[in-house]
Structure formats: structure tokens, C-alpha cells
Amino acid sequence: MNKSKKGTMARLMEYITARHKKEFAFVVICILISVIAAMLGNSIMQIIIDDYILKMLNTKEDLFSELLSVVFVMAMIYFFGALGTLFYNRTIAKIGQKVLNEIRDDLFAKMQTFPISFFDSHTHGDIMSVYTNDTDTLRQFIAQSLPMMISSMVTIVFAFCFMLRFNLILTGMIVILSVIMVGTARLLVRYSGKYFTKQQDSTGILNGYIEEMFGGLKVVKVFCHEEAAKKRLKEINEELYINTLHANGAAGVLMPILSGFGNLQYLVVAIAGGAMALFGEGMLSVSLGTLISFLGLIRQFTSSITQTAQQMNSAVLGFAGATRIFELMDNESEKDEGYVTLVRAVENEAG
């Protein structure tokens, strides 16, 4: 197969965006509604605490009816955000199934044009692995990883803008810790991604070998090749085990590390913000409502970074599956010469 991976993501996005423009645009709009609703909810929390709860506690003024109105607005915002999340999850799942259906149809149609020599040089199990294992990883990427990554990146941008609006000093602390957090995640994702790609290749090789052994089981027994076959299977299986171990091992430590960074950010801002609320003056002061809203934004900000890093592993796995699919699809079709050339044909006087 052609090992060039150039244009894999562009070709995949062509299936998603070019063939399903309206559905994908609807998904993006619903994601924006969901994220903006979450951000506005945090902002309203600051208003509720500073302008109503603390004011009623300090002045004994009756603002309960106004408070209920603001709470109702907040509830409606979260309701529309939940609807946005529901709609984009359902729509992207449908898009994923449609894309896989189209890819299978295109791949199968292209395979009908392959020369017989292609099927002699490629194991049937490896080809079947493309139709089953690789397409399944691609489905998970389209239906789960892609929308979550889009949502997380949009959340990161909006949360950062809202944090800047609340307090520059606390936002600066978050930026410094986030740079370290993202750098660590990038190293782990790069390491695990390399082995996720190898895992997909090893899975195809294993499936191909097992299919080949089943097909030639009688020949294996006739020539007493059982021990050699078991030895070869053990080698292939061991390679798959090592690749999977490295890939999942790195992916497994990613979440605890990022969660630790997220908790550290929350702790640092809670301590610094608490000190600013109690003792700060001027630009160094912060209200209680602002601090609580800011802490809520930190949770959304850091969890979005964590989700993005976590989904990168699924994205790499899906990308590896897409690469194998397009590599199979890019094999040359058989050329129709229009006539048959006979080999070793000898003319004689009888014709």
C-alpha cells in the first residue's frame, strides 16, 4: 500500500463537511449555543451573589422576587444549552453513520476495479480489518471525539475571554499554569499517538495472519507446520501487545496528570482570589461573586483542556484508521487494455 498520509484529514473532512454541509453547520451552531449558555450561566451567578444575595444580607432589603426572576433567566439559559448539547450529539451521530456508509460503499466499489494480483499480495484478514476495525475507530472519532474537541476548543476560547473580563491577575495565573499543562499533554499525546498508529497496523497484520492460517489449515497439518504457525502468531501477538501497552499506558497517565494540574489551578486561584477578596484594594480587589464565577470558569477551562487532550488519543486512533482506509482506496485500478496477449504461443503451419 501507498504509505503517504498526505491529505488524509482533508479527505475525511470532505466526507463530513462537503457532503453534509447543513447537518455539520447545525452541529457547530448547537455547540456554540451550548458553550455560550454555560458561560452566561457563570456570569449570572456573579450577579446573583453580588447584587442580590450579599445585598440582602448586608442591607436586609427584600429583593427575593427580583432574585427569582434572575434565577429563572439563568435556568432558561441552561435549558437552551442542554438542548444544544442534545441536538448536536444526535446530529453528529447521524453524520458519522452516513459518512461510514459512504466510505464503505466507495471503498467496496473501488475494490471491484483492483487487479487479481492485489488480492494475491494482500491477506484477506488485513483487508477485512479495514472494513471492521478501522471503520469502527473512525466512527468513534466522528461521533464522539470530533464534536467534543470542537466543543472543548470553543469553551477554552470563551472561558478565557470571560476570565479576562472578570480579573486580569487571576487570568494571568491560569495562563502560566495552562502552558505547563498543555506542554505536558502534548508530549504524552505525541508518544501515545505513535503507538496507537502501530496498534492499528499490528491489528491488521494479526487478522490477516489468522485468516490465512484458517484458510490453509489443511496444508499446515499436512506439512506438520503447527509449531511454526504458533510461533509466528505469538510474535505478531506480542508486537500488538507491546504497541497497545505503550499506547494505553501513556493515555492512562494523561488524565491523572491533567486532573492534578486542574486541581492545582483551582487551588492557586482560590487562595489568591480569597486573599484579594479579603485584603485587596483597587485592581487587587475582587468581589465574592466574581471569585465564585471565576472558579466555575476555571473548572470549565481546565476540563476542556483535559477533554481535548483525552480525545486526541481517539483522534490519532481514528486518523490511523482513516489513513489505512484511504491507502486501500488509493491502490491502482486494473487497466483495461482491450485485448489479451497470449504468452508462449507458437504459430505452426496448421494455424
N, C-alpha and C positions, 0 to 999 in steps of 0.2 A: 504494500500500500504506500501511497504518497504520504510522506511524513510531514509535509508542510502544514502548519496550523494557521497560516495567514488567512485572515478574513473569516475565521470560524464564528466569532461573536457577531460580526456584521451580517453574516448569512443567517444566523439564528434570529437576530433581531428583525431581519427582513421577514421571516416567517411570522413573527409576533406582531410587529408594528405595521408592515406594509400590507399584510393580508387581513389584519384585524384592527384597522385604524380606529374605528368608532369605539369598539369594546375597550381597547387599550387606553384611549383618551378618557373614557368613562372611569377606568380604574385609577388613572392619575388624578382626576378631579375628586374622586371619592377619598383618595389618600390625603389630598390637600385639606378636604373638609374635616377628616378625622384628626389630622395633626393640628390644624388651626383651632379646632374645638378644644383640644387638650390644653393648648397654650392659653386660650382665652379663659378657660376654667381656672387656671392658676392665677391669672391677673385678677379675676373677680374675687378669688379668695383673699387677696391682699386688700381689696376694697371692703369686703365683709368684715375683716378683722379690724382694720384701722378706722374705717368710717362709721362702723355700726357697733360691733361688739365692745371695743375699747371705749368708744364714746359713751355708750350706755353705762359701762362700768364706772367711768370717771364722772359723768355729769348726771347720772340717774335719769337721763332723758328717755322717753318712751319712743323708740324707733323700730319697734318689733314689726309693725306692718310693712314698713319700707324694707326691712331686712328680709321678710318673707318674699317680697317681690323680687329682690336681687337673687335670693336663693332659687326662686322659680326660674328666672332667666338662666342661671347657671345650670340648673337641671335640664332645661331645654337645649342648651348648647351641648352638654354631654350626650343628650339623647340623639341629636343630629350627628354627633361624632361617632356614636355607636352604630347608627345606620350606615354611615360612610364606610366603616370598617366591615360591616356585614356585606354590603354590596360589592366592595372591591374584592373581598375574599371569594365570593361566589362567582364573580365575573372572571377573575384571573384563573380560577379552577377550570371554567369552561374553555377559556382560551388555551390553557395548557393541553387539555384533551384534544381540542381541534388541531393544534399545532402538531401533536404527536401523530394524529390520524393522517395529516397531510404528509408528514415526514415519512411515515411507513409506506404510504401509497407511492410517493416519489421514489423512495429507495427501492421498493419492490419492482416498480416499472423500469427503473434504470438497470436493475439486476437482470431483467429479461434480455437486455442487449449485450450482456457480458459474454465473451467467448468461453468455450468449454475449458480452455486452458486455465482460466481464472479459478474455476471450481476444482481443478486438479491441483492447483498450487495453494489453495486456502482451505483449511479444515472447516467442515460444516458447523462444528460446535462454536468456533470463533465467530462465524457469520451469524449464527443464531444468538450469540451473546450480544451482538449489536442490536438485534431486534428486541431483545428482552431486557438484559441488564442495563445496557447503555441508554436505551429509551426510557427506562424507569428512573434512572438518575436525572435524566433531562426533564422528565415530568416533575420531579420533586423540585428541581431548580426553578422551573417556570411557575409552578403553582404555589410554592412556599418561599423559596429564597429570594426570587426576584422582587415580588411585592413588598416583602419585609425589608429588603435592603433599600428600596426606594423610599418606603415609609420612614425608615431609620435615618436616612440621609436628610430627608426633608425635616424631620424632627430635630436633628442636630442643628441645622441652619436656623430654624425658627426659635429653638430654645436659646441658642447663642444670642440672637437678636433681642429676645425678651430679657435675657440676663443682663445684656448691656444697658437696656432701658432701666433696669432696677438698680444696679450698682456696678460701677466700673472696677472698683478694687477687688470685690469678691469674684467678678468675672475673670480678672487677671490671674487670680489664684487657680481658677478652674482651667484656664488655658495652659498654664505651666504643667499642671499635673496631667492634663489630657494629652499633651505632646509626648510625655513619657509613656503614657498608656497606649497610645496609637503606635508608637515605635515598637513597643514590646509585642503588641498584637501582630504587627506587620511581619516581624521576624518569625513568629510561630506559624502564621498562616503560610508564609513562603516555604517554610520547612515541611509542614504537613501537606501542602499542595503538591509538592514534588512527589511525595509517596502516594497520594490519592490518585495521581495520574498513572503511576506504576501499578497501583492496585487494579485499576480498570484493565490495563494491558494483561496483567497476570491472570485476571479472571477469565478473559477471553482465551488465553492460552490453555488454561486448565479445562475450560468447557470443550475446547477443540480437541484436546488430547483424550478426554473421557469419551467423547462422541466417536473418535477414531478407534479407540480400543473396543467399544461396544460393537462397532461396525465390523471390526476384524477379529472378533473374539475366537472364531473357529481357527483362523490362521495362527493366532497366538498360542492356542492349545496344541495344534498340530506340531508346531516347531518348538514347543516347550519354552515359550518366551515369557512365562508368567512372572518370574522373578525380575527380569529386566524391565518389564512393564511396571511392576510395583515400585521398583527403584526410581524409574523416571517420574512416575506420578508423585512419589514422595519428594523429589527435587522441586517439581513445579509447585506442589502444595506448600512446601517450605518457603519458597520465594514469595508466594501470595501471603503467607502468614507474616513474614518479616515486613513486607510492604504495608500490610494492613495494621500491624502492630505499631510501626513508626508513625503512620498517618493518624490513627486514632489516639495514639499516645500523646502526640503534640496537640491534637484537637481537644483531648480530655483535660489537659492542664491549662488550656486557654481560658476557659470560663472561670475557674477559681482565681486565677491571676487578675483578670479584668474585674471580677467582682470585688476583689481586695482593693484594687485601685479606686473603684467606685465608692466603696465604703470609706476609704481614706479621704477622698474628695469631700464627701458628705461631712465627715468628722472635722476636717480642717475649716470648712465654711461655717459649720455650726459653732465651733469655738470662736473663730474670728468674728462672725456675724453677731454672736451673743455678746462679745466684748464691745463691739461697735454699738449695739442697741443699748447697752447699759452705760457705757462711759464715753462713747464717741460724740463729737461735736462737728457741726458743719458737714463737709463732704465725708467725714469719717463716721457720721452717724447713720443709722438705719432703723426704720420702724419695725415693730414686731411682725406686722402683716407682710411687709416686704421680705423679711428674713424667712418667714414660713413659705411664702410663694417662691422665693429663690431656692429654698431647699427642695421644693417639689420639682422645680425646673431641673435641678441637678440630677434628680432621680431619672427624669425623662432623658436628659442629655447623656448621662453615663450608660443607662440601659440601652440607648440607641447605638452607642459606640460598641457596646458588648454584643448586641444582636447583629450588628454589621459584621464584626469580626467572626462571630459564630457562623453566620450564614456564608461567609467567604469560603469556608471549607466545603459546604454543599455546592457553592458556585463553582469551585475548582473541580469538584467531582462531576457536576453537570457539564462543565466545559470539556472535561476529558471525554465524557460520553458523546457530546456533540462532535468533538474532533474525530472520534472513531467513526461516527455515523457519516460525516461528510467525507472522510478519507475513503470509506467504502463506496460512497456515491460518486466520487471523483475518478474511479477507475475507468479506463478507456473502454468504450463500447467496441464490439466486434465490427470490423469494416466489411461492408458488402462489396465484394469485388465483381459480382455479376456473373462469374463463371468459375468453374472448378479446374484446377491444374492437376493433372494426373502425375503421380510420382513413379519413376522407374517403369514407365510404359514403353514398350518396344514395338515398333511397327514391323510387320512381316508382309510377305507378298500376298498373303490371303486377306490383308487389311486388318 
